[in-house]
Amino acid sequence: MKKDKFIYWASTVAIALISAGGGLGLLTSSFMIRTVDLMGYPAYFRVELAIFKIMGGIVLLLPVARRVREWAYAGLGINVLSAFVAFAAIHGTPGQYIFPVVALVLLIISYCYFNKINTPAGVIA
């Protein structure tokens, strides 16, 4: 059980930092701002996306209701899948695909271990 909790917390902290860092980058990094502009998204969407990325990362770390956490996982999952598609749409470099893939893997690990440590024994999740 200790190993499961360690894996859960390590992956959750990592995805929360990636999410919050990405959100801050969308607000402050000229490279990220130009990339979002290149994708054709309006400026307000970049700000909205940044806020939700930061909020999602925070929610994963807080003791919130299970349903709220599930929504955070879903939102961040949609975000990283959309990032992968958006980089494909602008013919991104292979290096640009690494972050969404790593984030998705960490998100899946975090979600699986969240369910593993929070599901009573004998209950099929």
N, C-alpha and C positions, 0 to 999 in steps of 0.2 A: 504493500500500500504506500510506503514511503517513496518508492521508486515512481509509482504512478503520480503521486502529488508533485514530486520534483519535475517530472516530464511535463505535467500540466502547467505548473507555474513558470517553468523556463520558457515553454512555447508561448504561453499567454503574455508574459512580460515582453518577449521578443516581438510578437505581433502588435502589442499595444505601442511599443516604442516605434516600430516601423510605421504604424498607422498615424500616430501623433506627429512623428517626424515628417512624414509625407504631407500631412495637413499643414504643418508650419512652413514647409518648403513651398507649398502652393501659394502661401501668402507672402513669402519673403524672397524666394529664390528666383532671380531673373531667368535662369535656365528653365526652371519648371514653368514659370509664367509663359515664356516663349513657346515651350513645347505644347502647353494647353492651347495657346492661341493658334499654333500650327495645326492642331487637331480640329480647329474650327468652332470650339466651344466659346460661348460668350463669357465675358469677365465675371458676371454675377454667378455663373455656374461654378467657376473655379473657386470662388469664395465659399459658396454653399458646400461644395465638395470638401473643401478644407475643414470647415466647421464640423461636418458630419464624420470625417475621418478622425478628427481629434476626439469628438464625443464618443465614437465607437471604441477607440482605444481605451479611453477612460472607463467606459461602462464595463469592459472586460475585466478591469482590475477592482472594481467596486463590488461590495456585497449587495447586489440588486436581485430582484425577483427573477426567477428562471426564465420567464417569458421575455423580459426586457433583455436579458443576456442573449437569448435565442435570436431576437431581432438584431442585436448588435452583430452577432456572427453572420446572420443572413446579409445584412447591409455591407459588412466588410467583404464578404464573399462575392457579392455582386460587384463591389468596387474593384477587387483585384482581377476578376474575370473581365470586367469592362476595360481595365487598363491594358490587359493583354490584347484585347480586340482593337483598342484604340491605337496601340503601337503597330499592330498589323496594318491598320488602315493608312497609317502614314509611312509605311514601309520602314519601320524602326530598325535600328541595328540589333544584331543578336544580343548585345549587352543590355539593351533596354528591356528585353523579355525576362531577364534573370530576376529582377525584383518582384514582379507580379507572381512568378512561379514560386519563388522562395516564400513570399507572403502567403500564397495559397496553401502551400505545404504546411507551414507553421499554423495557419488558421485551422486546417483539418486536424492536425495533431492536437491542438488546444481543444477543439470541439469534441473530439473523440475521448480525450482524457477527462474533460469536464463531465461528460456523460458517464464515463467509467467510474469516477470517484463519487458521483452524486446520484447514482442509481442503486437502490437497495439490493442486497444480495437476493438472488432468486427471481428478480424481475427482469423480464426481457425488454430491453430498451428499443 
